[in-house]
């Protein structure tokens, strides 16, 4: 049984089940992932540059370019996902 508050402010008990998954944390999880990506770029730039044999400036330039490309393509890809579904769009990206 679940307890819920009605519009009149009274409590009532129902036999409704709670939703299996409400995905309420999805946005926060996504933001945390993006934040981690942005913060880790500074820590990883020097080792990546050393492994590739380039200046860390090139690594930061490539990272910045990837952010700009994502910002430009994001809305178009989002509309495409809305139109045809995420599975087909993501399968093309692989």
C-alpha positions in Angstrom: 0.0 0.0 0.0 1.1 3.5 -0.7 0.0 6.6 1.0 -0.7 9.7 -1.0 -1.9 13.2 -0.3 -5.1 14.3 -2.1 -5.8 17.7 -3.5 -7.7 18.5 -0.3 -4.6 17.8 1.7 -5.9 14.6 3.3 -4.0 11.4 3.2 -5.4 8.3 1.6 -4.0 4.8 1.1 -4.1 3.1 -2.2 -3.1 -0.2 -3.6 -1.1 1.4 -6.4 2.4 0.3 -6.8 5.2 2.8 -6.9 6.8 3.2 -10.3 9.5 0.7 -11.0 12.0 3.3 -12.1 11.3 7.0 -12.2 14.7 8.0 -13.7 14.8 11.0 -11.4 18.5 10.9 -11.0 19.3 10.7 -14.7 20.0 14.4 -15.3 22.2 14.6 -12.2 24.1 11.4 -13.2 24.7 12.9 -16.7 25.8 16.2 -15.3 28.2 14.4 -13.0 29.7 12.5 -15.9 30.2 15.6 -17.9 31.7 17.4 -14.9 34.1 14.6 -14.4 35.1 14.7 -18.1 35.8 18.4 -17.9 37.7 18.2 -14.7 39.8 15.2 -15.6 40.9 16.8 -18.9 43.3 19.1 -17.0 44.8 16.2 -15.0 45.2 13.9 -18.1 46.4 16.4 -20.6 50.1 16.1 -19.7 50.3 12.3 -19.8 48.3 12.2 -23.0 50.6 14.8 -24.6 53.7 12.9 -23.4 52.3 9.6 -24.8 51.4 11.2 -28.2 54.6 13.2 -28.4 52.8 16.6 -28.8 52.5 19.7 -26.7 49.8 19.8 -24.0 48.4 22.9 -25.9 47.5 20.5 -28.8 45.6 18.2 -26.4 43.7 21.1 -24.9 42.9 22.5 -28.4 41.6 19.1 -29.5 39.5 18.8 -26.3 38.1 22.3 -26.8 37.3 21.5 -30.5 35.4 18.4 -29.4 33.3 20.5 -27.0 32.5 23.0 -29.8 31.6 20.1 -32.2 29.4 18.6 -29.6 27.6 21.9 -29.0 27.0 22.4 -32.7 25.9 18.9 -33.5 24.0 18.2 -30.2 20.6 19.8 -31.2 20.6 18.1 -34.6 21.4 14.7 -33.2 18.8 15.2 -30.5 16.1 15.9 -33.1 17.2 12.9 -35.1 16.9 10.7 -32.0 13.4 12.1 -31.4 12.4 11.3 -35.0 13.9 7.8 -35.6 14.9 6.6 -32.1 18.1 6.4 -30.2 19.1 2.9 -31.2 19.5 3.7 -34.9 21.3 7.0 -34.3 23.7 5.5 -31.9 24.4 2.5 -34.1 25.4 4.9 -36.9 27.8 6.7 -34.5 29.7 3.5 -33.7 
